[in-house]
Amino acid sequence: MEEINNIEVVPCTESDYLKPFRVHYNQNGTKKSWDFMRTHDSVSVLIFNTTLHCFVLVKQFRPAVYMCEWEKSKTQPPQSAEKNEEGAAEAEAAAPASESQEGQSRGVTYELCAGLVDKPDLSLEEIARQEVLEECGYDVPASKLKRITSYRSGVGVTGSKQTMFYAEVSEDNCVSAGGGEPREGELIEVVKVPLHEAMTFAYDERIPKTMGVIFSFIWFHNNMSPKYKISTNV
């Protein structure tokens, strides 16, 4: 359970990760405009532990999910914008200083091991390898990563591309407890999902998860599960 408090929502005037833009264009003779966010591409990795016959996921707090759920649960939005002379939001009211245990779990999601493509000197496989090592503690050669597919994520807002890989690991590959890079502020919990519970997990709407988890579990069921002769419990 994450302890979330001292929340304050403020305008984002500068970011190393997101840059907002507005594009104007003509489409079939109609003048249009669209707001979008420029951001990094990313990689994700479906990790299957062949020793324990389980998937290895990460679980972490996502502020965007938390704020979305928090706002929906209140009759009034958590912030009220004050305008300066130029009409920009100057400050926004803070959300509650503390929450119930149920409220504090709202922003926690289950995800594939993943990371940003922000190291131009490294291949996608090498970036994915680093993420598996840092987040989940498994040392897997980049050559052992199998590319599943790539797709556009957040097409209405960012248009960035995510490339998904598959990695088989064993307990022999486990060199640390994982948990992410503390210097980057990561607080990640490693979670194991037994293979026979995978599809039940994927379709359980009470469990907050990304589409990458659902898609990758289905991919495994269709492409890999016959190899292990174990039902994924569809």
Backbone torsions as a table, in degrees:
resi	resn	phi	psi	omega
1	MET	NA	127.1	179.1
2	GLU	-85.4	139.0	174.6
3	GLU	-97.9	107.5	-176.6
4	ILE	-110.9	124.6	178.4
5	ASN	-153.2	179.1	179.5
6	ASN	52.1	45.4	-178.1
7	ILE	-79.6	135.0	176.4
8	GLU	-140.9	126.2	179.5
9	VAL	-100.0	123.7	-177.2
10	VAL	-133.6	160.9	176.8
11	PRO	-63.1	144.0	177.0
12	CYS	-99.9	102.4	-177.0
13	THR	-95.6	-18.0	-179.8
14	GLU	-154.9	138.8	-178.2
15	SER	-150.8	145.1	174.7
16	ASP	-82.5	-9.0	-171.5
17	TYR	-116.8	-31.7	-175.8
18	LEU	-128.0	136.5	176.3
19	LYS	-135.9	113.3	-177.9
20	PRO	-79.5	142.9	177.7
21	PHE	-141.7	162.3	172.2
22	ARG	-127.4	124.9	-179.4
23	VAL	-107.6	134.8	174.1
24	HIS	-107.8	137.5	-177.3
25	TYR	-159.3	164.5	174.2
26	ASN	-107.8	132.0	177.9
27	GLN	-125.1	112.0	-177.9
28	ASN	51.9	41.4	177.1
29	GLY	86.1	-4.1	179.9
30	THR	-102.3	127.8	179.4
31	LYS	-78.3	128.6	-176.1
32	LYS	-138.0	166.9	173.8
33	SER	-144.2	157.0	-177.8
34	TRP	-151.3	135.6	175.8
35	ASP	-93.8	132.6	179.7
36	PHE	-143.1	168.6	-177.3
37	MET	-121.3	125.1	175.8
38	ARG	-88.1	128.7	-178.1
39	THR	-148.9	178.0	-178.3
40	HIS	-76.5	151.4	164.8
41	ASP	-70.4	173.9	-176.6
42	SER	-148.2	168.6	172.7
43	VAL	-124.8	153.9	172.7
44	SER	-139.2	156.7	-174.6
45	VAL	-136.8	121.5	169.4
46	LEU	-83.1	115.8	-177.5
47	ILE	-105.4	126.1	176.5
48	PHE	-118.5	122.4	179.6
49	ASN	-88.7	110.6	-176.0
50	THR	-75.8	-18.1	177.1
51	THR	-75.4	-46.4	-175.8
52	LEU	-98.0	-3.8	-176.8
53	HIS	51.1	57.4	179.8
54	CYS	-146.4	159.9	172.3
55	PHE	-90.6	147.8	178.9
56	VAL	-111.1	113.3	179.5
57	LEU	-112.8	172.3	172.3
58	VAL	-118.0	150.3	-179.8
59	LYS	-128.8	126.2	-177.5
60	GLN	-153.9	162.6	179.3
61	PHE	-81.6	130.1	179.2
62	ARG	-118.5	108.4	-177.2
63	PRO	-56.7	-37.6	-179.2
64	ALA	-63.2	-41.1	177.7
65	VAL	-66.9	-41.9	179.7
66	TYR	-58.7	-49.3	-177.2
67	MET	-66.4	-37.4	177.5
68	CYS	-61.0	-46.9	-180.0
69	GLU	-69.1	-37.3	-179.9
70	TRP	-63.0	-45.3	-178.5
71	GLU	-63.9	-40.6	-179.1
72	LYS	-66.5	-25.4	-176.4
73	SER	-85.5	-6.3	-176.5
74	LYS	-112.0	150.4	177.1
75	THR	-74.4	-24.5	177.3
76	GLN	-120.2	144.6	177.4
77	PRO	-63.2	155.3	-174.1
78	PRO	-73.5	-7.4	-180.0
79	GLN	-135.7	149.7	172.2
80	SER	-127.1	118.9	-173.1
81	ALA	-78.7	133.0	170.5
82	GLU	-100.6	134.8	-174.6
83	LYS	-99.7	137.5	172.3
84	ASN	-89.5	-171.7	-174.2
85	GLU	-63.8	-26.7	-178.5
86	GLU	-90.2	-0.2	177.0
87	GLY	86.4	4.5	179.8
88	ALA	-85.7	152.1	178.1
89	ALA	-68.0	124.3	-178.1
90	GLU	-91.4	-39.7	179.5
91	ALA	-158.1	158.0	179.3
92	GLU	-131.4	143.2	-176.6
93	ALA	-65.7	147.1	-178.6
94	ALA	-78.2	150.8	171.9
95	ALA	-74.3	174.4	-177.9
96	PRO	-55.6	148.2	-178.3
97	ALA	-68.6	-28.4	179.4
98	SER	-147.1	162.0	-177.1
99	GLU	-136.8	166.8	173.5
100	SER	-69.7	168.6	179.1
101	GLN	-61.4	-39.1	178.8
102	GLU	-61.8	-43.0	-179.6
103	GLY	-65.8	-37.1	-177.2
104	GLN	-69.4	-20.2	-179.3
105	SER	-89.0	-1.2	-175.2
106	ARG	-62.6	-34.7	-175.6
107	GLY	-93.9	6.4	-178.2
108	VAL	-89.5	127.0	-178.2
109	THR	-129.0	154.9	174.0
110	TYR	-96.3	132.6	-173.4
111	GLU	-143.1	164.4	166.8
112	LEU	-73.1	152.1	168.9
113	CYS	-56.2	131.2	-174.0
114	ALA	-155.8	166.9	178.2
115	GLY	-167.9	164.9	-178.8
116	LEU	-78.8	147.6	172.4
117	VAL	-89.6	86.1	-176.4
118	ASP	-129.4	19.0	178.2
119	LYS	-124.6	91.4	-173.4
120	PRO	-61.7	-19.2	-179.1
121	ASP	-85.5	-4.1	-178.4
122	LEU	-113.4	146.8	174.0
123	SER	-74.4	165.9	177.9
124	LEU	-59.7	-39.8	179.4
125	GLU	-63.6	-39.6	-179.8
126	GLU	-69.5	-37.1	175.7
127	ILE	-65.1	-43.7	178.9
128	ALA	-62.1	-40.5	178.6
129	ARG	-60.0	-45.0	179.6
130	GLN	-60.6	-40.9	-179.4
131	GLU	-65.4	-40.5	178.1
132	VAL	-61.5	-41.4	-179.6
133	LEU	-67.8	-48.2	-175.7
134	GLU	-70.6	-44.5	-173.4
135	GLU	-83.7	-36.6	-172.4
136	CYS	-118.4	-9.7	172.9
137	GLY	84.6	11.9	-179.8
138	TYR	-103.9	131.6	178.3
139	ASP	-96.7	104.5	-176.4
140	VAL	-123.0	128.5	177.7
141	PRO	-59.6	142.4	179.7
142	ALA	-58.4	-30.8	-179.0
143	SER	-67.5	-16.8	-178.5
144	LYS	-90.7	-2.8	179.1
145	LEU	-83.4	127.0	180.0
146	LYS	-100.1	125.6	178.9
147	ARG	-75.6	123.0	177.7
148	ILE	-86.4	-58.4	179.1
149	THR	-173.2	175.6	171.5
150	SER	-131.6	154.7	-176.4
151	TYR	-157.2	162.7	177.1
152	ARG	-87.1	129.2	178.4
153	SER	-110.7	140.7	179.0
154	GLY	62.3	49.1	-172.1
155	VAL	-63.6	-23.7	179.3
156	GLY	-80.4	-19.3	-174.2
157	VAL	-120.0	-47.2	-172.9
158	THR	-113.9	-40.9	-176.8
159	GLY	72.2	10.4	-178.0
160	SER	-73.1	160.9	-177.3
161	LYS	-107.3	137.5	171.8
162	GLN	-116.7	134.4	176.6
163	THR	-108.6	126.1	-175.6
164	MET	-104.4	134.3	178.6
165	PHE	-119.0	163.7	174.3
166	TYR	-121.5	133.9	179.6
167	ALA	-133.1	129.0	171.9
168	GLU	-97.0	131.2	179.5
169	VAL	-129.3	164.9	172.1
170	SER	-131.0	173.2	178.1
171	GLU	-64.0	-22.0	176.1
172	ASP	-66.7	-25.1	179.6
173	ASN	-83.0	-9.8	-175.4
174	CYS	-78.9	114.6	-177.3
175	VAL	-114.7	-8.3	178.1
176	SER	-159.7	175.1	179.8
177	ALA	-81.8	-6.8	-177.6
178	GLY	72.0	-148.6	178.2
179	GLY	105.0	-2.0	178.2
180	GLY	91.9	-177.8	-177.5
181	GLU	-98.4	106.7	-178.0
182	PRO	-57.6	-32.6	-179.8
183	ARG	-65.8	-20.6	177.3
184	GLU	-98.4	7.2	178.0
185	GLY	77.9	15.8	-177.8
186	GLU	-79.4	133.9	174.2
187	LEU	-128.5	90.9	-170.9
188	ILE	-117.0	135.1	175.0
189	GLU	-104.5	129.6	177.6
190	VAL	-84.1	130.2	-175.9
191	VAL	-125.5	136.6	177.9
192	LYS	-109.8	128.5	179.0
193	VAL	-114.0	114.0	-179.7
194	PRO	-56.9	142.3	-177.0
195	LEU	-55.3	-42.0	-175.7
196	HIS	-71.9	-10.2	177.5
197	GLU	-105.3	2.3	-168.5
198	ALA	-61.2	-48.9	-174.7
199	MET	-73.0	-33.5	173.3
200	THR	-61.9	-42.8	176.8
201	PHE	-60.4	-45.0	-175.6
202	ALA	-61.9	-38.0	-174.1
203	TYR	-97.0	-0.6	178.4
204	ASP	-78.0	106.1	-176.3
205	GLU	-69.4	-13.0	177.8
206	ARG	-77.0	-15.5	179.6
207	ILE	-97.2	114.0	-179.0
208	PRO	-71.4	122.6	-175.3
209	LYS	-150.7	164.9	178.2
210	THR	-88.1	160.6	176.1
211	MET	-62.8	-28.6	178.4
212	GLY	-59.4	-37.6	177.6
213	VAL	-63.8	-48.4	-177.8
214	ILE	-62.3	-50.6	-177.9
215	PHE	-60.7	-45.3	-175.6
216	SER	-67.4	-35.1	176.7
217	PHE	-65.2	-40.6	177.1
218	ILE	-64.8	-42.3	177.5
219	TRP	-58.5	-45.1	-179.8
220	PHE	-62.1	-44.5	-179.5
221	HIS	-59.0	-40.7	-176.7
222	ASN	-79.0	-27.6	-170.6
223	ASN	-115.4	-27.1	-171.2
224	MET	-118.4	-29.5	-172.6
225	SER	-60.3	-34.0	177.0
226	PRO	-58.7	-29.0	179.3
227	LYS	-62.7	-33.8	-176.3
228	TYR	-99.2	-5.5	176.3
229	LYS	52.0	39.0	177.9
230	ILE	-129.4	132.8	-179.7
231	SER	-67.4	138.5	173.7
232	THR	-92.9	9.9	170.5
233	ASN	62.5	54.4	177.3
234	VAL	-74.3	NA	NA
